[in-house]
Amino acid sequence: MKIEVRLFASLRSYLPSGSDGAKLFLDMPDGSRVIDVCERLKIPPQLAQLVMVGGVHEPDRDRPLRDGDTLSIFPPVAGGLLTPDS
């Protein structure tokens, strides 16, 4: 099956060389799960903070993917509080 994978921010460094921008198309075996894609791209599990399949949040890393799915993976986001002096 073929899926589209989109990586954001610091996760782009896990894209194979020759990838187009922030996405790539992967051929994966039928029954592959979100975690299988992360393992194939060598993305540490703790860095796959927010995962979306077809634009919908997917907390289950064992969720099976289907042919044509778009998998978007975001790293942890750090931030701070704005104060009146900021």
C-alpha positions in Angstrom: 0.0 0.0 0.0 1.1 3.6 -0.6 0.8 6.3 2.0 1.7 9.9 2.1 3.8 11.0 5.2 4.1 14.6 6.2 6.7 15.5 8.8 6.7 18.9 10.5 9.3 21.2 12.2 12.4 19.3 13.6 11.0 15.9 12.3 11.9 16.9 8.8 15.4 15.8 9.5 14.1 12.2 9.5 13.0 12.5 5.8 15.2 10.4 3.4 17.5 12.4 1.2 15.8 13.4 -2.0 12.4 13.9 -0.4 10.2 16.7 -1.6 9.9 19.4 1.1 8.2 18.0 4.2 6.5 15.0 2.7 7.2 11.7 1.0 5.3 8.7 -0.3 6.0 5.3 1.2 5.2 1.8 0.0 4.3 -0.1 3.2 3.1 -3.7 3.6 -0.6 -4.1 4.0 -1.6 -3.9 7.7 1.2 -1.5 8.6 0.5 0.7 11.6 1.5 4.3 12.5 4.3 2.9 14.7 5.7 0.9 11.7 6.1 4.1 9.7 7.8 5.8 12.6 10.2 2.8 13.0 10.9 2.8 9.2 11.8 6.5 9.3 13.7 6.0 12.6 11.6 8.6 14.4 11.9 8.0 18.2 8.4 7.4 19.7 8.7 10.3 22.1 9.2 12.7 19.2 6.0 11.6 17.4 3.9 13.8 19.8 0.9 14.6 17.6 -0.2 12.2 14.9 -3.0 12.8 12.4 -4.4 10.3 9.9 -6.4 12.0 7.2 -6.5 15.2 9.1 -7.9 13.6 12.3 -6.0 13.3 15.5 -4.9 9.7 16.1 -3.6 8.8 19.6 -3.3 5.1 18.9 0.1 4.3 17.4 -1.1 0.8 16.7 -3.8 2.0 14.3 -3.6 0.2 11.0 -3.2 2.4 8.0 -5.0 2.0 4.7 -3.8 2.5 1.1 -4.0 6.2 0.3 -3.9 7.5 3.9 -2.1 10.7 4.7 -0.1 10.5 7.9 1.0 13.8 9.5 3.5 13.7 12.4 4.4 16.7 14.6 7.1 16.9 17.3 6.5 18.1 20.9 5.9 21.9 20.9 7.6 24.0 23.5 6.5 27.5 24.4 6.2 29.9 27.2 3.7 32.2 28.7 3.3 35.8 27.5 3.5 38.4 30.2 2.4 42.0 30.0 6.1 43.0 29.7 6.6 40.7 26.6 
